[in-house]
Amino acid sequence: MEENKTNSPSDQSGHTQVIEPHSQQHNNTGGPLAAAARDHGTLPTSNDSKEIHTSDDGQDRGFRRIIRNFTPSWFIITMSTGVLSIMLHQLPYNGHWLRVISVIFFVVNLVLFLTFTALSTLRYTLYPRLFLAVLKHPHQSLFLATFPVGLATLVNMTVLVCAPEWGHGLAILAWVLWWIVAVLALTTCFHLTFVIMTHRRGKLEEMTALYLIPIVAVVIAATSGGLVAGAIPNPQHQLWTLVISYILWGVGSPLSWITLTIYFLRMTLHKPLKREVIVSLLLPIGPLSLSGFSIIVLSKVAKHLFLTTHTLPHLSETSPGEVLYIISFFVGLILWGFSIVWFIVAVMMVATSGRFPFNMGWWGFIFPVGVFTLLTITIGEELESRFFKILSCVLTAACVAMWLVIASMTLQRSIKGTMFYAPCLGTDLYGKRTKEHPQAAHKEKV
């Protein structure tokens, strides 16, 4: 411990410092930092080469410490809240009161997103070196993709709720925001894929389903593009939006299947996931269900738009949009079946894993189940199947119950300060290790 104090430089000015690890103990996945990060719902690998430390003087307490420990993973809350509002709006047996609840969740999600964006902006303004540290962190960087996903849920609800009430002006706003979502999603996906591929890693068993988060951002951008394309008035704008959305789908969906293949290999060759990250087992449901939901949404727009814009004129004997719709529906149905496999396996493994600690990863329960429910709703509408409609209502009720429980637990721990923990910092809200992170205490040197 004394050696750590000697070798750890401190900054008396209260600014952040980048500390290079100086021993093998701090550079393996079994070390104290790894234990702390696993409690937070992330699992760093053996090459987590940098940590950020800040001094604990009077200038870095209270609200500033909240800002310093506000990680990108908080945007998982906006993802889950957003998909819940969409589910409630799209339910087959929904009355006026359900639509009102859907709008309430939409407003809550908007407030949360704006608040989290403001806190993140303050964080990287007050501690600019933190942003580079997060970008280089092999697991914290993955959560940067939650920002465009959260924004995409707001775009979708703007199209579904605001545009029908207040006209094409809101549809144009949603279209502009969709372009931002698409650019951010592609940027995070390509950057984080590059980080994953170039970052030297030790073992396949260190892989988690968190790698799917940047890919989900691209697929949901394609989904939002389909909804936006059906709302904007200009047919040419609709067509270009639809074409780009198909390209986004082509970027995200096959990439997610490749990643799932590697993840399946990891799950079959190595030991089950640690209890702290067991909730990530549900994440594979997300890109599969979202890909199915997205391609059906896109094909429904294409079915009408291709006739209006005379797209693919060489196919004069048949409607290309109709053909595309039929193929897309069966692709969505197949992906629904593939999602069932991961769903059942995830539920069984979570149920048999015993008690596991509460962390931000619990919010990962809602979004994958939510997009699976949206695909179920869509299939039920197209088939006019009572089975799929009833199943979607059951899944929606389960998601609402999970949201209420997890939100209450998050609020309780936020008040206590134990939710504000940044793995790349090694500190909690109060600048000390809580009961959830006891083994990483010696890494916090200021």
N, C-alpha and C positions, 0 to 999 in steps of 0.2 A: 504493500500500500504506500509505503514511503517512497518507493521507487517511482510509482505513478505520480506522486506529487512533485518529485524532482524533475521528471521529464515532461510534465505537462505545462506548457506556457500559459500564462494568464494575461488577460488584457484588462488593465485597470480602468480603462475608459468606458467600459460597458458595451463595447462593440463585439460583434461575433468574431470568432477565430476558427480556422480550420485546423484540426489536430490530426496529424498522421499517426496511425497506430504504430507502436514501437515494440510489440512483442507478438509472438505467434498466438498467444492466448487470446488476444483481441481480434484475431483475424480468422477464426474458424466458427463454423455454425453452431458449435456446442458451447461457445463462450457466453459470458453474461449479457452482452448486448443482444445476442440472438434470443436469449430467454426473455428479455424485456420486450423485444419486438414481436415475438410470438404471442405474448400476452396482449399486444395491441392489435393482433389480427394479421400481422405480416411476418414473413420469415426471411430474414436476410441470408445471403449466401456467403461463401467463404471469402469473397472478394469485396466485401463492403469496406472499402479502403479509407473512407473519411467519415468523421463525425463532426458535428458542429457544437461548440460549447460557447456559452455566453457568461459573462460575469454576473454575479448575484448581488450587485450593489443596489442602492435605493432607487436607481433609475430603471431597474428591470424587474419591477414587482407589479402586482395587481393586474390591470388591464393589459399592460405591455407583455406580461408573461403569458396571458391568454393568447395574444396575437402571435407571440414567438412559437407557441406550441400548437398553433392552428394548422393542421396538416391538410393536404388535398383530399384525404380520405373522407372528410366531412361531407363532401359533395355526394357521397353514396346516399345520404339522407334525401337529397333532392331527387336523385334517381328513383328511389323507392316511393317517395311521396308523389312524384309526378306520374309514375305508371299507375299508382292507385287511383288518382283522379281520372285518368283515361279509362281505366277498367270500369269505374262506377258510371262514367258517361256512356260507355258502349254496351253495358249489360242488356241482354235481350228482354228481360222482364223488369225494366226500370221505369218508375213513375217520376212525377215531378219532384218528389222529395229526394229521390236518389240523385237527380241531376243537381239539385241544390247542394247536397253534400259533396258532389263532385266538384262543383264550383268552389266550395269552401276549401277543399283540399288543394285546388288550383291556386287559390289566393295564398294559402299557407305556404305552398311550394314556392310561389313567387317571392314572398317575404324572406323565406329561408335562403333562396338562391341569391337575392340581392345582398342579404346580410353576410353570407359566406363569401361572396365576391368582394365585398368591402373589407372584410377581415383579412382575406388573402392578399388584397392589394396593399393594405397597411403592413402586413407581415413582410412582404418582399420589398416594400419601400423602406421600412425601418431596419430590416436585416437583409440587404441586397445579396449577400453571399449565400444566404439560405437557398435562393432559387437555383443557383448553380449546383449546390449540394444535393438538392432534391432531384434535379435533372440527372445527376450522375449516380444517384442511389438506385440499385437494381430493382428494388421493390416499391419504394415510395414514389418513384417516377411513374410507375404504372397507374397510380391514382390520379395523375394529371388528366387522364382521359375521362374521368368522371365529370369534369366541368362541361365539355360539349354534350355529354349524355344528359346531364341535368337540364342544360339549355334546350336540348331537343324536345324534352317532355313539355316544356313551356311553349315551344313552337307548335307542337301538336295540339295542345289545348287551346291555343290562340286560334288555330284553324277550326277546331271542332266547336268552340263555344263563342269566341269573340267575333269572328268573321261573319257568321250567320246573323248576329244581332246588330252589328255596327257597320256592315258593308265591306266593300272591297279594300278600303283603306287598311283595315286590320289584316286582310289577306296579303297585301303588299308588304306590310311590316313583317309578317311571318315569313314571307319569301326572302326578305333581306336578312333576317335572323338565320334563316336556313342556310344561306350562303356562308355565314360566319361559322355555323355548326359544321358544315362540310369541310371548310378549310381547316378548322381546328381539329376535327376528327382525323383527317388525312395526315396532318402534321404530327399529331401525337402517335398515330398508328405507325407511321414510317420511322419517326424518331425512336420510339420505344422498341420497335422491332429491331432497329439498328443497334440499340443499346443491349438488348437481349442477346443478339447474335455476336456482338463484338466483345461483350464483357466476359472475361475468363471465368468459367464456372468449374466447380469441382465434380459434382455428381448429379446424375439424373434425378435422384430421389429428392433433391432440393427444389425441384419444380413444383409449383402450385398452379391452381386454376386462375390465379390473379393475372397470368399472362393474357387471358382472354379479354380483359377490360378494355385495352386500346382497340381491339378488333370490334368489340360491341359498339364502340363509338362510331365506327364507319358504317356498320349495318343499320344502326338507328338513324343515321343521317340519310341513308337511302329510304328508310321508312317515312321519315318526315318529308322527304322530297316527294314521295307519292301523295301524301295528304295535301301538301302545299300545291302541287301541280293540279289537283282537282279543285282548288279554291281560287286561284288567280284567274283574271278574266282573259288575258291575251293567249290565244292558242299557240303561238310560236314560243312564248315564254313557257307555256305548259309543256310543250314538246321537248325543249332543251332541258328543262328541269327533270322531266321523266328520263331522258337519255342519260343525263349525268347521274341520276339516282340508280339506274341500272348498272352503270359503271362502278358506283360506290358499292353496290351489292356484290358485284364481281370481285371487288378488292377484298371486302370483308368476309363474305361467306366461305369461299374456298380456303382462305387463310385460317379461318376458325376451325375448319375441318382438319387441316393439317396439324394445327396446334392440339386439337382434341385427340388425334392419333398418337402424338407424342405423349400426351397426358395419360392416355389409356395404357401406353407402354409403361409409364412410370408407376401407375397404380397396380399393374399386374406383376411387375418385377421386384418392386420394393415394398417396404412396410407401409401400412396405412398412415395417413396424415396424422400429425400431432393433434391433440385435442384442441389446442388453441386456434388452429386453422381448419378445423373439421368443417366449419360452415361453408368454406369455399367449394365444397363438393357440389353444391347446387349451382355454381356459376356456369358449368357447361350447358345447362338448360337454356341460359340466356341467348347466346348466339344462334343456337339451333332453332329455338322458337321464334326469335326475332327475324331470322332469315325466312322462315316460312310465312310469318305474318307480313313481312315486307314484300315478298314477291307476289303475294295475292293482292295486296293493296296496289302495287304498281300495275299489275295486269288488269285490274278493274278500271284504272284510269286509262290504260292503253286501249282497252276494248272500245271505248267511245272516242278517244282522242285520235287514234289512227285513221278512223273514218273521216273525221273533221279536217284533218291536216293532210289527208291523202298520203300517209306514210307507207312505205313499201308498196309503191303502185304496181310493181310487176306481178304481185300476187292478186290479180284481178278477179280470179274465179272464187276466191274465198276471202273472208275478212281476216287479215293478219292479227288483229286485236282479239278476235274470238279464239283463234288457235292458240295465241299466247296465253289467254286467260285459262283455257282448259289445261294446258301443260302446267301452268303456274299453280293452279289449284291442286293438282295431284302431287306436285313437288312439295307444296305446303303440307299436304296430308302425310306424305312420307316423312317429312321433318318432324311433324307432330309425333309420329310413332317413334322416331329415333329419340326425341326428347323424353318420351315415356321411359325408355331404358335408363337414361341418366337420372331421371326423377326417382324411379323406384330404388335404384342402387344408392343414390344419395340419402334418401329417407331411411333406408335400412342401416346404412353405415352411421348416420347421425344418431339414430335410435339406439344402436348397440355400442356407441362410443362412451356412454356414461356421461357424467356431468362435465361440462366444459365452461371455461370462464367467459363472462360477458365482456365483449369488446366491440369496437366499431364494425367488425366483420359481421355481426349479427344482422345489420341492415342488408347484408347480401342475401338474406333469406327471401326478401320481398321482391326485389326486381326480377330475378329469374322466374319465380313463380308467376309474377305479374305478366311478363311477356308471354309465358306459356298460356296463361288465361286469355290474353288477347287473341292468340292464335286459335284457341278453342272457341272463343266467341265468333270469330270470323268464319271458321269451318261450320259452326252451327247455323250461322246466317245463310251461308251459301247452300248448304244441304237441307236447310229447314229441319234440322234434327233436334228433337226434344232432348235427347241424351246429351249432346254437346252443350245445349243451352243450360240445362240443369247443372251439369258439371262445372260450367263457367261460373254459375252463381255460387256454388259451394266453394270453389277456389277463391272467388272474390271475398266471400265472408271470412275465409281463413286468412287472407292477406290483410284485411281490415283488423282482425283480431291481433295478428302479429305486429302490425304497425302500432296499435295502441299500447301493447305490452313493451315493445322495444323503445318506443318514444318515451314512455314513462321512466324506464330504466336509464335511458340516455339523459333525460332531464335531471333525474336524481343524482347521477354521477357527475354531470356537468356542474351542478351546484357545489358538490364536494370537491371538484377539481380533478378527479381521477380520470375523466375522459380526455383531458387535454394533455396528451403525451405524444411527443414526436420521436420516433425511433432514431432519426438522424441527429437528435439532440441529446438523448439519454436523460431527459429531465421531464418531470411532470409539472403540473400547474404551479406547485409550491416550491419548485426547485429541489425536491427531494424524492426519494423512491417511495412509492406507496406500497401497500400490501400486494397489489397486483404485479409490481415490478421490483421485488426485493433483491434479486440477484444482480441487478445492473447498477447498484448504488455506487460501487467504487469507480465507475466510468464517469461519474458526474464530478468533475474537478473544475473549479472556477478560480 
